Amino acid sequence: AGAIFAERGFEAARIADIAERAGTSASNVYKYVKDKTDLFEKVLPAQLAAEHRRLLAARLSEFESRSDWQVLDADRSAQAGELLAFWATHRHAAAILMSKAAGTPFAGERQDMIEEMTTRAITRLGRQDDAHLRFVLEQVFSRTLDTLADILRRYDKADDIRAAVAHFWRFQLAGLSALLYAL
């Protein structure tokens, strides 16, 4: 169910498709859940979403006190390591929160993440009135979430997720550092 929700989103996911992926029948799925909403809540309980928000906020707080962003990868940052471990353990839930939560109680999570990342970066630079920078950062962080969600959908082993995210973070951190500190 998590894989189907992460790939298609809640609204497009069907119990029949979930059952087929699980190698069972839809009637068998209904023995354990009352409906698609109940199944979704088992895949992504509210406390899991809250834990993701907490870990992301801890990760983002690092950027406020450091200027050497390129060292804030999972090998040298406890917060990055914890967030990455969460993603590897709860990859479907994280992918849903980043890109496929429409029609669920978490529909606003993606936009909240983009807004928080953008606001923290702009505040760090003291550039709150730069509408162009805000627009560019919103686009960058939107694509960031897309890429991370794609990694979590593509790979199922923690080592593969870690390797792909390491490559992405190396690119992302260098690019953000160049963009923000060149201003």
Residue pairs with C-beta under 8 A, 6 or more apart in sequence:
1 13
1 18
1 22
1 39
1 40
1 42
1 43
2 43
2 44
2 92
2 93
2 96
3 21
3 92
3 153
4 13
4 17
4 18
4 21
5 13
5 40
5 43
5 44
5 92
5 96
5 100
6 91
6 92
6 95
6 96
6 100
6 149
6 152
6 153
7 100
7 153
8 17
8 100
9 96
9 100
9 101
9 102
9 103
10 36
10 40
10 96
10 100
10 101
10 102
10 103
10 104
11 102
11 103
13 36
14 36
15 26
15 29
15 30
15 36
15 39
16 26
18 29
18 39
19 25
19 26
19 28
19 29
22 29
29 39
33 39
33 42
40 104
43 92
43 93
43 96
44 92
44 93
44 96
44 97
44 104
44 106
46 105
48 90
48 93
49 93
49 97
49 106
49 109
51 86
52 86
52 90
52 93
52 94
52 97
53 109
55 79
55 82
55 83
55 86
56 83
56 113
56 116
57 116
58 79
58 82
58 83
59 77
59 79
59 80
59 82
59 83
60 116
60 117
60 120
61 79
62 72
62 77
62 79
62 80
63 69
63 72
63 120
63 121
63 124
64 120
64 123
64 124
66 72
67 181
69 173
69 176
69 177
70 170
70 173
70 174
70 177
71 77
72 80
72 169
72 173
73 80
73 166
73 169
73 170
73 173
74 80
74 81
74 84
74 162
74 165
74 166
74 169
75 81
75 166
80 169
84 161
84 162
84 165
85 158
86 94
87 94
87 148
87 152
87 161
87 165
88 158
88 161
88 162
89 158
91 152
91 153
91 155
91 156
91 161
92 152
94 148
94 149
94 152
95 148
95 149
95 152
95 153
96 104
96 106
97 106
97 109
97 110
97 113
98 109
98 110
98 113
98 145
98 146
98 148
98 149
98 152
99 110
99 145
99 146
99 149
100 149
101 107
101 109
101 110
110 145
113 141
113 145
114 138
114 141
114 142
114 145
115 138
117 137
117 141
117 144
118 134
118 137
118 138
118 141
121 137
121 176
121 180
122 128
122 130
122 133
122 134
122 137
124 180
125 133
125 180
125 183
127 133
127 183
133 183
136 179
140 175
140 176
140 179
144 172
147 168
148 165
148 168
151 161
151 164
151 165
151 168
152 161
154 164
155 161
155 164
